[in-house]
Amino acid sequence: MTITVLAVAFLLLILITAFFGQRLLSRKTESVKNSVLEQCAICRNSFDKAELVERQIGDIKILYFCSNCIKSLYKDIPGKKLVHL
């Protein structure tokens, strides 16, 4: 009889843990969906995807660049004539 009571209590504990774990994980995924973070290809800092410039290289590779890195690259080209496309 005591083994049955302990088994039922253990099963209830597992169900309660699974329920609260599922709620905790669903809250995390909602906050991750709201803000999509990507890393800059040069400085490797994480930024919101809306703040980055996205460039596709080849068929699959997509690189993201932050405004600070773009500005520093622009400053590294002194006296060179830039071609605007």
C-alpha positions, -999 to +999 in steps of 0.1 A: +000+000+000+028+025+009+046+016-024+014+025-043+011+058-025+047+067-031+044+057-068+014+079-073+031+108-055+062+104-077+040+104-108+023+136-096+056+152-090+068+143-125+036+157-140+038+190-120+075+194-129+068+188-166+039+213-166+059+241-150+089+233-172+068+236-203+054+269-191+089+282-184+102+272-218+072+287-236+078+320-219+115+320-230+106+313-267+081+341-267+108+366-256+133+352-282+107+356-310+102+393-302+139+402-306+160+385-332+197+389-325+225+384-351+262+389-349+282+414-369+305+396-393+335+418-383+332+427-346+311+397-336+289+419-313+252+409-311+227+434-325+190+434-333+186+422-369+168+454-378+200+474-369+223+455-392+230+456-430+225+422-445+245+410-475+243+376-492+275+360-504+270+333-530+239+312-528+236+305-491+260+326-469+244+357-454+266+382-435+255+410-412+274+443-406+268+469-379+270+506-386+302+511-366+321+485-386+308+500-419+320+535-408+354+522-398+358+504-432+348+536-450+375+555-430+401+528-440+398+539-476+415+573-476+418+590-510+403+562-530+375+570-553+344+550-544+322+537-571+285+540-563+263+513-578 
